[in-house]
């Protein structure tokens, strides 16, 4: 992830006005009502997802224009090719906030190609080139075990399960966005550039052709121990019914301690551009932990974002919820 709450407010102020205190007060929705039984979905393997995260982190920081980024991209393409019906790699260049030209690639894996109704699952696979929330080595890159690799690890495990089990009644497209975390750091002295984040999703949304999806789910920072996922504000603006659907499923599966019925502040993340430009309703499952005044956990954009913060129970909660949501369609 990206910019903190103060930047997100400026970037999204035209959507709706936040409370004058600077942060939304918690809103409690009704608990889910029991309805028809859930359909049978594959069992998500958190050990496998953890391994996929570990393999990404082993390359080191996946910063664009570095050997680690190139090697990890090749690994992800190769891994998804073993599971998906088809792979499309969208290579492009994008200028960063500091004028540097970045060589980027979005990786799309598709399943059940004949299905006209499609569900879009996404995450970002690059990692932050700066530790601008740390007290030391702020200009050094971070490993991004949770912020980047965790969402990708969950999606690769979902891809594996889709390839080995009865397909859902819908088509599924997994997109790994690049260049999400190359946003302007707080120590940068130049002009503020609010669209310096989420470069891959911005490019894809403008160059997706005639592709569309019924709805989308973005995963960002989904592996932290005892992580809580609030009903994120931008998601509630564009796709409140999808948020409610996913949170209800999570709670019916027994993951209520993770998926909390609390509306939280708006975040600038990949889903903002998918909603605004691609016109696909997409929600963000992203950790909400603001005990220190920030939206995210204490590891966020620091060198502490390593494998020590990854918890298999959280991976299970997120992965099983997303799988069940897909199969419910």
MOTAUR-V634520 format. One record per residue. N is the residue number from 1. RES is the residue in one small letter. PHI is phi in radians with two decimals (* if undefined). Layout:
n=N res=RES phi=PHI
n=N res=RES phi=PHI
This chain:
n=1 res=x phi=*
n=2 res=x phi=-2.97
n=3 res=x phi=-1.39
n=4 res=x phi=-1.39
n=5 res=x phi=-1.07
n=6 res=x phi=-1.12
n=7 res=x phi=-1.22
n=8 res=x phi=-1.09
n=9 res=x phi=-1.11
n=10 res=x phi=-1.13
n=11 res=x phi=-1.17
n=12 res=x phi=-2.10
n=13 res=x phi=-1.11
n=14 res=x phi=-1.28
n=15 res=x phi=-1.37
n=16 res=x phi=-2.93
n=17 res=x phi=-1.57
n=18 res=x phi=-1.43
n=19 res=x phi=-1.09
n=20 res=x phi=-1.16
n=21 res=x phi=-1.32
n=22 res=x phi=1.74
n=23 res=x phi=-2.63
n=24 res=x phi=-1.08
n=25 res=x phi=-1.35
n=26 res=x phi=-1.00
n=27 res=x phi=-2.07
n=28 res=x phi=-1.73
n=29 res=x phi=-1.59
n=30 res=x phi=-1.18
n=31 res=x phi=-1.19
n=32 res=x phi=-1.12
n=33 res=x phi=-1.58
n=34 res=x phi=-1.22
n=35 res=x phi=-2.23
n=36 res=x phi=-1.10
n=37 res=x phi=-1.03
n=38 res=x phi=-1.21
n=39 res=x phi=-1.28
n=40 res=x phi=-1.38
n=41 res=x phi=-2.13
n=42 res=x phi=-1.05
n=43 res=x phi=-1.47
n=44 res=x phi=-1.26
n=45 res=x phi=-1.77
n=46 res=x phi=-1.23
n=47 res=x phi=-1.12
n=48 res=x phi=-1.16
n=49 res=x phi=-1.07
n=50 res=x phi=-1.03
n=51 res=x phi=-1.11
n=52 res=x phi=-1.11
n=53 res=x phi=-1.18
n=54 res=x phi=-1.02
n=55 res=x phi=-1.14
n=56 res=x phi=-1.17
n=57 res=x phi=-1.11
n=58 res=x phi=-1.09
n=59 res=x phi=-1.29
n=60 res=x phi=1.64
n=61 res=x phi=-1.01
n=62 res=x phi=-1.63
n=63 res=x phi=-1.57
n=64 res=x phi=-0.89
n=65 res=x phi=1.28
n=66 res=x phi=-2.08
n=67 res=x phi=-1.02
n=68 res=x phi=-1.09
n=69 res=x phi=-1.10
n=70 res=x phi=-1.11
n=71 res=x phi=-1.16
n=72 res=x phi=-1.18
n=73 res=x phi=-1.03
n=74 res=x phi=-1.11
n=75 res=x phi=-1.07
n=76 res=x phi=-1.13
n=77 res=x phi=-1.09
n=78 res=x phi=-1.08
n=79 res=x phi=-1.14
n=80 res=x phi=-1.20
n=81 res=x phi=-1.09
n=82 res=x phi=-1.34
n=83 res=x phi=-1.98
n=84 res=x phi=-1.48
n=85 res=x phi=-1.26
n=86 res=x phi=-2.71
n=87 res=x phi=-2.20
n=88 res=x phi=-2.21
n=89 res=x phi=-1.88
n=90 res=x phi=-1.77
n=91 res=x phi=-1.59
n=92 res=x phi=-2.80
n=93 res=x phi=-2.05
n=94 res=x phi=-2.51
n=95 res=x phi=-1.47
n=96 res=x phi=-1.38
n=97 res=x phi=-1.01
n=98 res=x phi=-1.67
n=99 res=x phi=1.57
n=100 res=x phi=-1.23
n=101 res=x phi=-1.55
n=102 res=x phi=-1.75
n=103 res=x phi=-1.63
n=104 res=x phi=-2.18
n=105 res=x phi=-2.60
n=106 res=x phi=-1.63
n=107 res=x phi=-2.05
n=108 res=x phi=-2.02
n=109 res=x phi=-2.06
n=110 res=x phi=-2.10
n=111 res=x phi=-2.32
n=112 res=x phi=0.99
n=113 res=x phi=-1.12
n=114 res=x phi=-1.34
n=115 res=x phi=-1.25
n=116 res=x phi=-1.49
n=117 res=x phi=-1.48
n=118 res=x phi=-2.24
n=119 res=x phi=-2.00
n=120 res=x phi=-1.86
n=121 res=x phi=-2.06
n=122 res=x phi=-2.43
n=123 res=x phi=-2.77
n=124 res=x phi=-1.91
n=125 res=x phi=-1.91
n=126 res=x phi=-1.42
n=127 res=x phi=-2.18
n=128 res=x phi=-1.17
n=129 res=x phi=-1.38
n=130 res=x phi=-2.36
n=131 res=x phi=-1.87
n=132 res=x phi=-1.25
n=133 res=x phi=-1.75
n=134 res=x phi=-1.62
n=135 res=x phi=-1.65
n=136 res=x phi=-2.36
n=137 res=x phi=0.81
n=138 res=x phi=-1.16
n=139 res=x phi=-1.66
n=140 res=x phi=-1.74
n=141 res=x phi=-1.26
n=142 res=x phi=-1.91
n=143 res=x phi=-1.30
n=144 res=x phi=1.09
n=145 res=x phi=-1.12
n=146 res=x phi=-1.57
n=147 res=x phi=-1.45
n=148 res=x phi=2.29
n=149 res=x phi=-1.20
n=150 res=x phi=-1.15
n=151 res=x phi=-1.09
n=152 res=x phi=-1.12
n=153 res=x phi=-1.05
n=154 res=x phi=-1.11
n=155 res=x phi=-1.23
n=156 res=x phi=-1.15
n=157 res=x phi=-1.14
n=158 res=x phi=-1.09
n=159 res=x phi=-1.05
n=160 res=x phi=-1.07
n=161 res=x phi=-1.20
n=162 res=x phi=-1.10
n=163 res=x phi=-1.36
n=164 res=x phi=-1.90
n=165 res=x phi=-2.22
n=166 res=x phi=-1.00
n=167 res=x phi=-1.21
n=168 res=x phi=-1.20
n=169 res=x phi=-1.40
n=170 res=x phi=-2.15
n=171 res=x phi=-1.43
n=172 res=x phi=-2.20
n=173 res=x phi=-2.14
n=174 res=x phi=-1.87
n=175 res=x phi=-2.11
n=176 res=x phi=-1.71
n=177 res=x phi=-1.44
n=178 res=x phi=-1.84
n=179 res=x phi=1.15
n=180 res=x phi=-1.23
n=181 res=x phi=-1.78
n=182 res=x phi=-1.65
n=183 res=x phi=-1.24
n=184 res=x phi=-1.02
n=185 res=x phi=-1.35
n=186 res=x phi=-1.17
n=187 res=x phi=-1.46
n=188 res=x phi=-1.20
n=189 res=x phi=-1.65
n=190 res=x phi=-1.41
n=191 res=x phi=-1.13
n=192 res=x phi=-1.22
n=193 res=x phi=-2.20
n=194 res=x phi=-1.32
n=195 res=x phi=-1.75
n=196 res=x phi=-1.39
n=197 res=x phi=-1.61
n=198 res=x phi=1.00
n=199 res=x phi=-1.15
n=200 res=x phi=-1.17
n=201 res=x phi=-1.24
n=202 res=x phi=-1.09
n=203 res=x phi=-1.15
n=204 res=x phi=-1.07
n=205 res=x phi=-1.07
n=206 res=x phi=-1.52
n=207 res=x phi=-2.36
n=208 res=x phi=-1.61
n=209 res=x phi=1.18
n=210 res=x phi=-1.64
n=211 res=x phi=-1.12
n=212 res=x phi=-2.57
n=213 res=x phi=-2.52
n=214 res=x phi=-1.10
n=215 res=x phi=-2.83
n=216 res=x phi=-2.36
n=217 res=x phi=-2.28
n=218 res=x phi=-1.75
n=219 res=x phi=-1.96
n=220 res=x phi=-2.58
n=221 res=x phi=1.03
n=222 res=x phi=-2.04
n=223 res=x phi=-2.20
n=224 res=x phi=-1.24
n=225 res=x phi=-1.08
n=226 res=x phi=0.96
n=227 res=x phi=-1.10
n=228 res=x phi=-1.99
n=229 res=x phi=-2.04
n=230 res=x phi=-1.44
n=231 res=x phi=-1.45
n=232 res=x phi=-1.04
n=233 res=x phi=-1.06
n=234 res=x phi=-1.11
n=235 res=x phi=-1.07
n=236 res=x phi=-1.28
n=237 res=x phi=-1.27
n=238 res=x phi=-1.63
n=239 res=x phi=-2.56
n=240 res=x phi=-1.10
n=241 res=x phi=-1.20
n=242 res=x phi=-1.25
n=243 res=x phi=-0.99
n=244 res=x phi=-1.05
n=245 res=x phi=-1.04
n=246 res=x phi=-1.16
n=247 res=x phi=-1.16
n=248 res=x phi=-1.12
n=249 res=x phi=-1.09
n=250 res=x phi=-1.03
n=251 res=x phi=-1.21
n=252 res=x phi=-1.18
n=253 res=x phi=-1.41
n=254 res=x phi=1.68
n=255 res=x phi=-1.87
n=256 res=x phi=-1.12
n=257 res=x phi=-1.25
n=258 res=x phi=-1.64
n=259 res=x phi=-1.68
n=260 res=x phi=-1.68
n=261 res=x phi=-1.49
n=262 res=x phi=-2.42
n=263 res=x phi=-1.33
n=264 res=x phi=-2.08
n=265 res=x phi=-1.15
n=266 res=x phi=-1.30
n=267 res=x phi=-2.13
n=268 res=x phi=-1.50
n=269 res=x phi=-2.52
n=270 res=x phi=-0.94
n=271 res=x phi=-1.15
n=272 res=x phi=-1.05
n=273 res=x phi=-1.35
n=274 res=x phi=-1.12
n=275 res=x phi=-1.21
n=276 res=x phi=-1.29
n=277 res=x phi=-1.70
n=278 res=x phi=-1.38
n=279 res=x phi=1.09
n=280 res=x phi=-1.87
n=281 res=x phi=-1.15
n=282 res=x phi=-2.32
n=283 res=x phi=-1.92
n=284 res=x phi=-2.10
n=285 res=x phi=-1.62
n=286 res=x phi=-2.50
n=287 res=x phi=-1.07
n=288 res=x phi=-2.09
n=289 res=x phi=-2.61
n=290 res=x phi=-1.96
n=291 res=x phi=-1.12
n=292 res=x phi=-1.77
n=293 res=x phi=1.68
n=294 res=x phi=-1.61
n=295 res=x phi=-1.27
n=296 res=x phi=-1.86
n=297 res=x phi=-1.18
n=298 res=x phi=-1.15
n=299 res=x phi=-1.33
n=300 res=x phi=-0.98
n=301 res=x phi=0.98
n=302 res=x phi=-2.24
n=303 res=x phi=-1.30
n=304 res=x phi=-1.43
n=305 res=x phi=-1.40
n=306 res=x phi=-2.21
n=307 res=x phi=-1.10
n=308 res=x phi=-1.16
n=309 res=x phi=-1.59
n=310 res=x phi=-1.51
n=311 res=x phi=-2.17
n=312 res=x phi=-1.19
n=313 res=x phi=-1.15
n=314 res=x phi=-1.20
n=315 res=x phi=-1.00
n=316 res=x phi=-1.09
n=317 res=x phi=-1.06
n=318 res=x phi=-1.26
n=319 res=x phi=-1.08
n=320 res=x phi=-1.18
n=321 res=x phi=-1.12
n=322 res=x phi=-1.14
n=323 res=x phi=-1.00
n=324 res=x phi=-1.10
n=325 res=x phi=-1.06
n=326 res=x phi=-1.11
n=327 res=x phi=-1.25
n=328 res=x phi=-1.18
n=329 res=x phi=-1.37
